[in-house]
């Protein structure tokens, strides 16, 4: 989709190239993160794509077309552009900001209105609430979302993103990253994403282009960059904790035990207590007949109870989704001092269990005994099935 062929940039008066003979290809629908130390000309490389900075030599092409030979206005209208400073027009409403380029392209009012509402909904912003607000009435995170969807207004095949979340605090940055990845899963744009943050690069990128002094050192998947760094510079840049950084790449579904043992709300407490005693289980997960998680029961409360399991169910509020990464799962375990976390889908159906032994084995660490007896519920199946 986007191809760099021996691309070089030398600024007037300089003997050293800012970008030095860079070649790589970004497949259609993927995010390529460009990263490197300060001053390695990450943004320079990106801005040559839409000709904000002219190329000295080499070729950059989009779908086989040399960008240097394209009409510059048409080129830029086909490329979405989102930057750290957001760049919303302060005197315009959210609606007018998003509608800027569609109006330049002579879209009719009905089409523009439908597109604005579609994009606001995609960004998780209620159109009736945000459509006619001004930038000063938005939080930083809301303004950043508007900046991103504005770049999507005309449905461009290519997007350039220059540290789009760099000015956001760490908590909201994670939220925006997650939301953007959800949007990308739907729209499948080809994206060049510049960042200085290796954690963000690993999380966001399908491919990572690591630069040093304007030269491409390694172009690879995040997994290969961490597991197979090309040289000492790459090892040092990704950090000594690169094994732990793999937790950003792996999903809960990759490590969890699926279909963990559990019982149902309407099971007889006496029968379930007997099974728990035989299996030395102190706790047991509980679902309804549709396998939706309802909580857990404690053996010591259940063993003398003559009613149904539902009478003694305690809620389980700490859960994860199978699509979340293992870093988020580990964070919950540590934050709440628990040795197990339960995975449920969007409809709260029980999908699996992740304990510290399973999670830490991914990075070769040792088992944390806080998993305790909970580890036994990773055997599969329903007790009452």
N, C-alpha and C positions, 0 to 999 in steps of 0.2 A: 504493500500500500504506500508507505513512505520509504524511499530509498536514498541513502547517502552514499555517493560514490567519490572517494578521494577528495572530500570537501576540505578546503583550506580557506582560512581568513587571515589576511595580513593587513593590519591598519597602517595608513600612511605614516611614514617616519619611523616605523618599527622594523627591526631586522628579524625578530622572532614572530612566528605565526601565533595568533590567538587560538585558532583551530588548525590542527596539523594533520592533514591527510586522513580524515575520518571516514570510515565506510561501515555501514550496517543497514539492515532492513527491518522495518516495523511491520509485522503482519496486520492485515485488516482486522479491525475489531479488538485490538489489544492495546494495553497501556504500556508504553515504554517510559520508564522513569530515568531521567538524566540526573546524575549525582556526581559529586566530587568535592574536593576541598575548595575553600573560598578562592576566587580568582582563577578557577580552571576554565572559565568561559562557558558554563552550562547554558546561561540565558542567551549568550551570543549564538550558540549552536541552534537553539530553538527559534530565535528571531530571524535567522536566515531562511527558515521555511516559508514564512509569509513576506519575506523580502523587506522587513523593517531594517535589516542589516544586509548589505550586498555581499555576495560570495566573491572571493578572489579567484578561486579555481575549483574545479570539480562540478558535480551535478547533484542537485536535490530534485527528486521527482515524486509526484503524487499520482498514483495509478498510471505510471508510465509516462506522465507528462512532465517535462522539464519546467520547473516553476519559473526559471529565468526567462522562458519564452511565453509565459502566460500573461494575459492582461492583469496588471497588478490589482485593479479594483475587483475584477471577477475572482481572482485568486483569494483575496482577503475575505470576500463575501462567502466563500465556500469553506472558511476556516473559523471555528469558534475560538474566542480568546478570553481567558480568565486569568486575572493577576492578583497578587497579594493585596494590593491597595484597593481592590474591588472596582473602583472607578465608576460608581453609580453617579448619574447626574443629579445633584442635590435639589435642583428646582423642578425635577420631574417626579411624578408618582411612580410607584413600582410598575404599574401597567405601562406607562409611557417609556420607562427604561427598557423593559423587555420588548416593547413594540418598535424600538428604534430602527433596527435593521429591516424587519418585515415591512415597515412603512417605506424605507428607501427602495425596497424591491417592489413597491406598488401592490402589496397585498390588500385585499378589500377588508373593510372593517369587521365583518362577521368572521372571517378567517383569522384575523389578528386576535380578536376577542377569545375565540375558541382556543387558540394556541397559548395565549397568556394563561388562561385558566388551567389548561392541561399541564403546563410547566409548573405552575404554582402547586398544583396537586401532587405532581411528581416529586417536588421538593418538600412535601409534607407541610405546606403552608395553605391554609384555608383561603381560597380565592375571595370569598365575600368579605373576609377580614383584612387581607393584605393588599388587595388589588389597588386601592387608591390611597395607601399610605405613602408618606415621603421617606426617603432614606434616613432622615433624622429621627424618625419614629420607629426604627428597627434596631434590634440588638445587633451586636457584631456578627453573631452566627447567622441571624436571619438575613442580614445584608450580604454575607458571603454566599449564602444559598441563592439569593437573587442574582448575584454576579455570575454564578455558575450557570443557572438556567437561562440567563440572558444570552450567554454564549451558545446555548442550544436552540435559540429562538427559531432559526431558519432550518433546523435539522441538518447542520453541516456534517459531512462525513469525517472531518478532521477537527480535533480540538487541541489547542496549545494552552497549557496551564502552568503559569510561572509562580511557584510557591503559593497556590491559592488558599491554603489554610495556615500559612506561616504566621499570620498576625493574630491567630485565635488561641485562646488559652488551651492548655493540654486536654482538659476534660471535653470541652466543646469541639476541639479538633478531632478527637476520636469519634465523636458522634457524627461530625460532618464527613469524615472519611468513610464511615460505615454507610451513611446515607448515599454518598456519591457512588460507592461500589454497588449498592442496590440499583441506583439509576443506570449505571453502566451495564449491569447485567440485563437490563431491558433494552437500552438503546444501542449498545455495541458500537461505540465510536472508536476511531483510531486516534489515540491520544499520546502526545508528548507532554510529560509531566516533570517539571523541574523542581527539585527539592534539595535541601542540604542535610536532611534528616534520614539516616540509614534505616531507622525503624519504619518511617513512613514509606520509604522506597520498597522495603521488603513487603509491607502490607499492601501497597497499592499496585505494584508493578507485575505485569506478566513477564516483562523483560526489564533488565536494568543495564544502562550504559554508564559505566564508571570512567570518568575522565581524570586525567592528571596532566596539568599544564597544557590543556588543549588537545591532548592525545587520548585516544580510546584505549584503555588498558584492558578491560574485560566487558564483553557484551554477552549476557547470559540470563538464565532464569534466576530468581532469588534463591532457590534451593541450591543450584550449582555454585552461585557466588559464595554461599555460606559453606557448603561442603567441599567444594573444589576451587578455592581461591587460586588465581593464576600465579601470583607472586607475593613477595613480602608486602608490597604496597597495599594490595587488596586485603591481605590478612589483617594488616594494621588498621585499614580504614573500616572494615566491618566490625573489628573489635575482637578481643580475646574471648568474649562470651557468645561467639557466633553459634555455639550449640544451643544456647538458651534462646537466641533470636529465632531459631527454627520453630519455636512455639507460636510465633506470629504467622507461620505458613501452614502449620498443621491444624486441622479442624477437630472439634470434639468427636465427630463421627469417625475420624480416623483412629481414635484410641479407645473409645468407649466400648464396654461390653453391651451388646445389644440384647434386647428382650430379657431384662433382669428379673429374677424371681420376685414375685409379688402376690398379693391376695386381692380380693374384691370387697367392696363395701358391704355387700349382703351375705358374705360368708359367715358361718357360725364362729364366734370367738373361740369357743372351746376346741373346735377342730383345728383352727389356725394355730392356737397356742401349742397344741400337741406337736404339730409339724415344726414349729419354731424351736421347741425344746429338743426334738430329735436332731435338728440341724444346727443346734447351738447358736440360734439367731436371737440377738437382743432386740433388734429392730426389724421392721419389714415394711416395704412400700405398699401403698394401697391405691387401687384404681377403681373406677366404676366399671360397669359391664362393657363400656365402649373404650376401655383402656385409657381413660383420661385420669391423670394423676390427681389424687385427692389428698395425699399426705402420707403419714406413716403411723404405725402402731408400735407400742412398747410392750415387750413380752411380760414384764412384771405387772403391768396394769391389765393385760389381756388374759392372763392365765386363770384368774378367778372370776372372770366375767361370763355370764350365761346368755348374754344377748348376742347382737350382731357386731361385727367389726366396726361398722360405721359409728357406733356409740362412743368409741374411744380414739377416733382418728385425730391426729394432730396435724395442722397444716405444715407444708414444706414450702417455704417462700423463696428459698435460694435454689434456683434452677438455671440451666443454660440451654441454648438451642444447639442442635447438632452442627449447624453451619458456623457457629462461633469458633474463634480460634482458641488454641490451648492456653495461650497467654491469659486470655480473659477468664478461662476456667480456673487456672491456677491462682489468679488474682482473687477470685471469689473464695477459693479454699483458704487462702492466707488471711484475707480480710475478716472472714467469719470463723476462722479457726476450726474448720471442719475437714475431715479426711475423705469426704465423698461429695460429689455433686451429681445431680440427676438431670438428664437431658430430656426435654419434652419438645414437641413440635409446636407450630403456631396454634393448634387446637388443644394444647395441653395434654396430648396423648404421650404416654410413657414410651420413650425410644431407647434409652440406655442409661448406663451408670458409668461414671468415671471416678476412679479413686486415685490416691496419690501414687500408689505403686505403678499403676498403668501409665499415668501421665509422666512421671519422672523417668520411667524406663525409656521413654522416647528420646530423652537427652542423656541417657546413661547414668542417671543419678541413682541414689539409694532410696529404698522405701521408707516413707515416713510412717512411723507406727501409729500416728493419730488415725490412720485408716481403721485400725482395730477390727472389731467384729463386723463393721460395715462392709469390709472387703468380701465377706461371704455372700452378700446378696448379689454379687456379680455372677453367681451361677444363674443359668437361664430358666425362664418359664414361670408360669403362674402356679402357685401351690395348689390352687383349687381347680386347675385345668386337668 
